[in-house]
Amino acid sequence: MLSASPSPDVVVIGAGIVGAACSYYLARAGMRVQVVERGFPCSGASGACEGNLVLWDKAPGAELALGKLAFECWDEVQRTLDFDFEFDRKGSIMVCANERDLEEARRTVAWLSGEGVRCRLLTPEELFEEEPALARDLPGGALFPDDAQVEPRLATVALLEAARRLGATLETEVEAQGLACSPDGRVQALRTSRGAIPTGAVVIAAGAWSSEVGRRFGVEIPIRARKGHLIVGEKSPGFIRRKLVETGYGDTVESSDAGLQVAMVAEIAKSGTVLIGSSRQITGYDTRVDPFVIQAIARRAARFLPALRQMKAVRSYAGLRPFSPDHLPLIGPVGPEGLFVASGHEGAGICESTATGLLISQWITGQPLALPGEWFDPRRFARGPGAELRVPGPAS
């Protein structure tokens, strides 16, 4: 028999970091939680990323508000959980390649400062003082000292273990196959490859595969897989201090172009390993590493960090980010009563996972939502053409 006894109040589908955060916050709210995962924890995008917690790439309004809430949640999580998941508030620097980028950095600093985010412009001299390895012809940048990094695999396991200590259970190598609903349309059980799990609520937190799970339940979830590559370089402690991201990275995040897009991202994990990205492209569910993309990432990164040309690459890998049509995640109820979605974060899933888990727990337990529910309501896409674009700004 698959399900625990007594039956869980909620079943979370997916043991990536979003599913882990949902299970933790639900268990913390007193719910009996069971997590089912078709592979193993971090077998999707959570195991193929850098673990960034940043605000400067968040769009004004709902996305920035979610990022701010996530920062508050991460601060609490790293204070209260007795797990080392390499939380490192090292800050990030937006690096400008030309004067046009510098003007974009000025605008970004101006509006984020107005939203209470600590940041400031860097002159060329200040930029090179911060990061001497950068190319000497760069016109400046912007510093965001409160941005942070976690080791995503360790963070996922930490949240799952914290949920387990609160009574949650985890079953791996289990495929979600369908729902059993009452005549009046309420969730009664999740059907899986190992049998049915009686429950009153199900959360789809299956990342890029959330749309596939939704189809099995007769629910349309408009999420596509967006592929991203990462290069792991040899250990080089002290090579750079902060996370470095070129100004054009934000354009690749907000773009809906299915073709290949590359932008420089570079940082060093606490272990000393150099991480180099990034790429974005729509390729279905193909996770094979493409040497052409790896070369494009390396060339772009070397434009900003010339010493990378002499650095050895240890390995490279690719993951699939869950891409939403309006670049906002889907967090909330969908379909029959008791079915919820927590997905569509694209490259911000690590950062926004904690806030997403909190909101899902509030939806399911009937508590007041920390942010307006309509901002991320998965049902917004069923309201007619253009509805997904009419997202209000932050509450005053």
N, C-alpha and C positions, 0 to 999 in steps of 0.2 A: 504494500500500500504506500503510495507516494506521499500523501499529505500527512502533516503532523496531526496529533490529537491533543486538544480539540482543533477543529478546522480553522485555518487562518481567516482573519478578517479581510486581509488584502493579500493578493499574489502579485508580485512585481516580476515582470518578464524582462530579464536582462541584468547581467552582473558586471556591466561597465560602471564608470563612475557615477553616471546619472542614476542608474538603478540602485547602486550602492547608497547614494545620498537619499533617495526616496525611502529605501528600507530603513535607514538610520533614523530619519525624522519621523517616519510613521511609527517605528518601534518606540521612539522616545515619547511619542504622544500617547502611548499605551495600547497601540494596535498589535494584534497577533499577525506577524508578517512571514510570508514564505517567498523566497526568491527562487526563480527557475531560470536556468541558463542553458542554452543549447550546446555551448562549448565549455569554457572555463572562465573565471573572472579575468577581465582585461583582454579577452580574446578578440575584441574589435578595436575601435578607434582609441580607446583608453590605453591600449598597449602599444600604440604606434604614434605617439605625439610627444610634445615637449613639456607639457604641464604648466602652461602660462596662466597667470592671474593678472590681467591687465585691464585698464579702463580706457586708455586713449583711443583704442580702435572701436569703441562702442558708439553707435549713432545716438544723436540727441533724442530724448524722450524715453520711451519704454525700455530700449536696450540699455541705455546708461543707468536707468533706475534699477534694472535687474542686476547689472554689474555691481553697483554700489551695495545692494542688498547682499550679493554674493560675498563681497569683501567683508562685510560685517559677520556673515556666517562663517567664513574661513577663519577670521580672527578668533571667533568663539571655539570653533572646532580644534584649532591648533593649541588653544589654551587648555581645553578640557579633556581631550583624548590623550591617553598616555601611549601614543604611538609616534614613532619618528618617521614621518613621510617627507622629510627634507624640505620643510617649509622654509623659504628663504626670501625675505623682503629686501631684495637687492636693488630694486628699481629697474626701470627701462629707459632707453634713450631712442627717440625718433631721430634717425640720421638722414640728413638732407643731401641729395646728390647734386642739386643745382639751386638757382635762385627761385625758381618756381616752387620747388619743394619747401624752401625756406619760408616763402609766403604762406604756404599751406600750414606749416608748423606754427606760424604766428597766429593764424586763425584758430587752429586747434587749441593752442595754449589760452587764447583769449576766452573762448567759450567754455572750456573745461574749468578754467579758473573761476568763471562766473557760476559754475555748478558746484564749487567747493572742492574741486580736485586739485591737490598740490602739484604744481608743474611750473617750469620756467624755461625760457629760451636759453640756448647756449651759443656763445660766440665760437668761431673756429678755434680760438685759443683755449676756451673752456672745454670744448668738445675733445680736443686732443689731450688736455690735461686729465680728463675723465678716462679716456680710452686711447692710449698712445698707439695702439696697433691699427687705428683707422687710417685710411688714405689721407694724405696731407692736402689734397685739393678740395676737400669737402667744405661747404660754406657755413656749416653750423648744424644745430639740431635742437632738440627739446628734451628736457629731463623730467621723468615722472617717478619720483623717489619712492612712492608707496606701492608700485607694482611688485609682484612677487612670483615665485615659482614653487611648484611642488613636484615630487617624483610621482607621476600619475598612477603607476602600478601600486606603489606603496600607499598612496592616498586612497585608492579604491579598496584595497585590502583592509586598511584601517577603518574605513566607514562600514564595510561589511562585518568586520570583527566587532566593532562597537554595536552594530545592530544585533549581532548574535548574542552578545552579552546581555542585551535587553530582551532576549527571547526569540529573535528571528531565526529562521532556518534557511539553508541554501541547498538546492539540489542542482547538480551540474549534469550535462549531457541529457537534458530534457527538452523536447521540442514542444512549443505551444501550438496546438492544432485547431482549436475552436472554442466557442463559448456555448454554455447551456444557459438559457434564459427562461424566466417564468413567463406565463401567458401575457402578463402585463408589461413585459419588456425589461425586467430587472435581471442583472447577472446573478446566476446561482452557482455556477461552477466553471472552472477552466478545464478543458479537455487537453490532455497532453499525451505524448508518446508512451508514458508509463501509467496512464489512467487519469481519472477525473479528480480534480481538487475542489471540493465544495468551498465556496467563498462568496462574499457579497460584493467584492470590488477587485478589479484587475487593473494594473498600471502597465501600459506598454512603454518600456524604456529600452527598446531594442536598437537604438541608434539608427544607422543607415538602413537597417532591415525593418524598421517600424512599419513602413508601408506594406511590406510583405505580410507581416503579422496581422495588420489591420484587414487585409483582403481575406484572410482566413476567417475573420470575425464578421465579414460583410460590411466593413467600414472603410471608407476612403480616407487615407492619411497622406497628404501631398508632400512626401519627403523623397528626395533622390539622394543617391550616394555620390559624394564629391571626393574624388581621390586626392590624397596629398602624400608627397614623398619627404623623407628626412634622411640626412647624411649624419652619421656618427663618426667624428674624427678622433684621433688619438688623444690621450689625456695630456692636457696642456694647462695646468693650474696657473692662474694669473694672466693668461693670454688676453682675456677681457674680463671686466668686473661685472658689468650689468648685462641685461638683455638688450640686444641691439636689433632694431627693426627699421628698415627704410621707410620713408614717408609713403611711398606708393603701395605699401602693404595693405593699407586701408582700402584702396581702390580694388584690389583683388578680392578682398573679403566681401565688399558690397556689390561686386559685379555678378551678373547672372549669366555671363558668357560661359558656354560649355567647353570652350577650347582651353588650351594650356595657358596658365598665367603663373609667372614666377616673380617672387620678391624676396629680398634678403632678410633673413632672420638668423641671428646667431646668439648663442649663449653657452655658458659652461655650467654643467650640473655640479652639485656638491662633490661628486666623486672626481671632478676634474675633466670629465669627458666633454668634448666640444660637440655641440648640436647645431647643425646647419640646415635651414630650410629657406623658402617654403615653396610649394607648388599647389595649384588647384586646377582640376579638370574633371569633367563628367565622363566616366568611362564604364558605367554600369557597376558591376560588382567585382571587377578585376582588381586584385591586390598585388599583382606581379610588379616587381620593380622594373622601371623602364630606364635603361642606360642613357637614353637621350635626355630624359627629364633630369636625371642626376647630374649630367654634364651641364645642363642649363642652370641648375641651382648653384653648382660649384662656380661657374663663370660669374654669375651675378654676385655671389657672396665675395669673390675675390676682388671685384671692383671696389668694395668698401674695406675689405681686410686683405691686403695684398699678401700677407704672410701665409694665408691659406694655400697658396700655390705650392708651398713646400711641405704642407702638412699631410700626413697619411690619413686616408679614410679607412676606418675599421670595418664598417658595414653600412648598409642603407636598407631602408624598408619603406613600405607604403601602407596607408590606412584609408578608411572610408569615413568621411564626415557626413552626418545627416544634414542635408541641405534643404532649407525651407524656402518656398517661393518668395516670401517677403522679407527674408533674412532675419526673422524673429522666430524664436522657438515656439513649439506647441506645448502648452502646459495647461491641462485641465480636462474636463469631461468631453466625451465624444461617443456617439452611437447610443447603445442601450444604457439605461441607468446603472451606474456602477462601473463603467468602463472609462478609463482615463489614459491620457497620453502625456509623456514627458520626453520629448525628442525635438530634433530640428535645430540644435544649437550650432551646427556647422563647426567652425574651429574654436568656438568659445565654450565647448562643453565642460572642460575641466573647471574653468573659472565659474561658470554659471550653475554647475551641478548642485552646489549646496543650497543656493536660493531656490532652485527648481524643486529639490527635495522638500524644503520648507513649505513652498506653495502647494505642492501635491498633498502633503500631510494636512494642510489647512483646508483644502478642498474636501478631502475625504472625511475629516473629522468634524466639519462644519464650523471650524473656527474662522474668525475674521481674517481675510487675506491681507498679507503684508503689502501687496501691490494690487491695483485694479485687475480683476480677473479677465475683463474683456481685452486687455492688452495682448494676452498670449492664448486666448481661448481657441482651441483647435477648430471650433465650429465657425470661425470667422470666414473661412474659405467657402462656406456654403451660402453666403449672404449676397451673392451676385458678383458680377465683374467689378474689379477694383476695390472690393470691400477690404481685402487684406492690406491695402495701402493706407486706409484711414485709421491710423493708430494715433491715439491722443498722446500728448506730452505728459511729463510727470505731474502728479497731483500736487497742487499747491499746499 
